[in-house]
Amino acid sequence: MQTLISNVSLRLTVNILKQQKRTMSAYLIDDPNFSFLKELGLEKVNSGVYNGKWTGNGPTVQSIDPATGKIIAEIKTGTVDEMNECIRVGTEAYKTWSNIAPPRRGEIVRQIGDELRKYLQPLGKLVSLEMGKILPEGVGEVQEFVDICDYAVGLSRMFAGQVIPSERNKHIILEKWRPLGLVGVISAFNFPCAVFGWNAAIALTVGDTVLWKGAPTTSLISIATTRIVSEVVERNGLPPISTLCQGGVDVGKKLVSDDRVKLVSFTGSTAVGRDIAVDVQRRFGKVLLELGGNNALVINDDANFDMALGEKCQINIGGFNFDKLLDAAFFGCVGTAGQRCTTTRRLIVHESLYDKFLVELTKRYNNLLNKKVGHPLESNTLFGPLHNQAAVENYKNAINEALQQGGKIEFGGKIIDRPGFFVEPTIITNLKHDAPIIMKETFAPIVYVLKTKNLDEAIEWNNEVDQGLSSAIFTKDISSVFQWIGPNGSDCGLVNVNTSPSGAEIGGAFGGEKHTGGGRESGSDSWKQYCKRSTVTLNYSPELPLAQGIVFE
């Protein structure tokens, strides 16, 4: 009897081990088709904390391919204690890093950019696989990090204050910008590499150290990117100027609440951003917020129709030959499956163009759904999955709300029956411009098409939502352009003309107004947010005159 039980137990154990082996071997990291994962130094189980060494003593989580639902690999996340250690290490590294000459810091950032170039394709593929965006967008996101590194190299020899005349003889006033210290970066799933790059390249250049907490669902991207950055840092004999701690809410709260973190840069929802801003302000820290967008594209009555649709136009209109593809309404609405903070959520179309525009746009959607939906790593794919099941539920809820409020589905509105988190790109009409569902952001490929009478009304509708990130107008009329970009025009941070609201270049300051948070990242003078400003009055006379002519004797 004992022998029988032992044999049964042995068989059960063997079967369990076989099942575990089958489960583990089913991980995409072991599939030869995904060999780029190992090129990036990733393993079946990865440490999610870097503070000069790789650790991870928190819960183990799985990274999922949103196009198939299959497990890519596992991550050992960090704990509050490990976040505390990252803060300590980053604060200590600041003492060394901030004393290095800015051009030398720029040289290190240049090397980071060059190292990223070596891994442009494999890291871009990982972005596509783990986030769900199509491959050109995944590679393009890594390219953004490369580009901002190039930008930062020049900045390292250029960021400067002013020399200001003094009212006192033999005095001069200097304006000096100095680094803050340790900067915390909390990034979102939809741009899991570039947002860190925008922050890190600039912060490191001006002399800060950086601590990153990436989105939990894109942890492999955070780990792979940190490996690339840390390789450069270690090769140059520097302390850990860029650290990483993946983890849950408790780990994030530690980063936000700690006085040693001088600036918290947060990209994510307005609701979470509001709470973070309050917590950081409570300790008088600095905060940089990149939050929601409810972006509108206005089609004026004099717009170039083919440009606005993003079609290839071979005819000459108004003296211009638009023999090119401009992804405006189309790319703006469906690019990244509607999961960009700059995605076009509202199309405000002049009544004279409305009917034709809607017909042509619907044709584009139909062609996309029939021919261009697929795995983001497939070359023919233009439309991939949503990021997870929660996003699918938000999509379904928004569709139901829109119908309840009187909306009409012109196209889409359904879940696509295939593995992964795929939904149909959706066009909805027949809603009032201020319908509750329109007034809030839904992070999904849903666009509401509105019919307007004139530009004044269109601008009013553009501005009536809480968010103020991106906006665009299509027009050939110069007076309409200046009305749009003028003091009573679009109230957004990004105010475009004859191009899409979606996307931005690294050279300009990126960010928005109102409930978008007011932060600015990337180019222009965004570097100032990572610094503290000092006004220095320098007296090189033998006297001690007071300002405003005051005599104190």
URZI-V827438 format. One record per backbone hydrogen bond with DSSP energy under -0.5 kcal/mol. NH is the residue of the N-H (numbers start at 0). CO is the residue of the C=O. If there is no record, write none. Layout:
nh = [NH	NH]
co = [CO	CO]
//
This chain:
nh = [4	5	6	7	8	9	10	11	12	13	14	15	16	17	18	19	20	21	22	23	24	25	26	27	28	29	30	31	33	34	36	37	38	39	40	41	45	47	48	49	50	54	57	60	62	64	65	65	67	68	71	72	73	74	75	76	76	77	82	83	84	85	86	87	88	89	90	91	92	93	94	94	95	95	96	97	98	99	103	104	105	106	107	108	109	110	111	112	113	114	115	116	117	118	119	122	123	124	125	126	127	128	129	130	131	131	132	134	136	137	138	139	140	141	142	143	144	145	146	147	148	149	150	151	152	153	154	155	156	157	158	163	163	165	170	171	172	173	173	174	175	175	177	177	179	181	182	183	184	185	185	186	186	191	194	196	197	198	199	200	201	202	203	204	205	206	206	207	208	209	210	211	212	217	218	221	222	223	224	225	226	227	228	229	230	231	232	233	234	235	236	237	240	242	243	244	245	251	252	253	254	255	256	257	260	261	261	262	263	264	264	265	265	266	267	272	273	274	275	276	277	278	279	280	281	282	282	283	284	285	287	289	290	291	294	295	296	297	298	299	299	302	304	307	308	309	309	310	312	312	313	316	316	319	321	321	322	323	325	326	327	328	331	332	333	334	336	337	338	342	343	344	344	345	346	347	347	348	348	349	350	352	353	356	357	358	359	360	361	362	363	364	365	366	367	368	369	370	371	373	377	380	381	382	385	391	392	393	394	395	396	397	398	399	400	401	402	403	404	405	406	407	409	409	410	412	415	417	420	423	425	426	427	428	434	437	438	439	439	442	443	445	446	447	448	448	449	449	451	451	457	458	459	460	461	462	463	463	464	465	467	470	471	472	473	474	477	480	481	482	483	484	485	488	489	492	492	493	494	495	495	497	507	509	512	514	515	516	517	518	520	522	522	523	525	527	528	529	530	531	533	535	535	536	537	537	538	539	539	545	548	549	551	552]
co = [0	1	2	3	4	5	6	7	8	9	10	11	12	13	14	15	16	17	18	19	20	21	23	70	71	26	27	29	30	31	33	34	34	35	37	36	73	75	54	243	52	48	76	74	72	69	63	128	64	64	62	62	43	60	45	58	74	245	78	79	80	81	82	83	84	85	86	87	88	89	90	91	91	92	92	93	95	96	100	100	101	102	103	104	105	106	107	108	109	110	111	112	113	114	116	118	119	120	121	122	123	124	125	126	126	127	126	375	133	133	134	135	136	137	138	139	140	141	142	143	144	145	146	147	148	149	150	151	153	154	154	161	172	170	167	537	163	171	535	161	173	533	175	531	529	259	208	262	210	183	264	184	212	188	190	192	193	194	195	196	197	198	199	200	201	202	203	202	180	240	182	242	184	214	215	217	218	219	220	221	222	223	224	225	226	227	228	229	230	231	233	232	238	209	49	211	47	247	248	249	250	251	252	253	257	181	259	181	285	183	262	263	287	185	289	268	269	270	271	272	273	274	275	276	277	278	279	280	279	261	263	265	515	514	342	469	345	471	347	297	473	299	302	303	304	305	306	305	310	321	311	314	319	316	314	319	320	321	323	324	325	307	327	328	329	330	333	334	335	339	331	294	342	294	447	296	345	346	449	298	451	349	349	352	353	354	355	356	357	358	359	360	361	362	363	364	365	366	367	382	374	377	371	371	420	387	388	389	390	391	392	393	394	395	396	397	398	399	400	402	401	428	407	426	426	423	421	415	65	413	444	410	446	407	431	434	434	435	436	440	441	443	425	344	427	446	346	447	348	449	453	454	455	456	457	458	459	460	461	438	512	493	295	495	297	472	475	476	477	478	479	480	481	485	483	467	468	468	492	470	493	472	504	520	467	465	512	513	511	288	509	505	507	506	522	524	525	526	527	177	175	173	533	534	171	535	536	169	537	549	545	546	549	550]
//
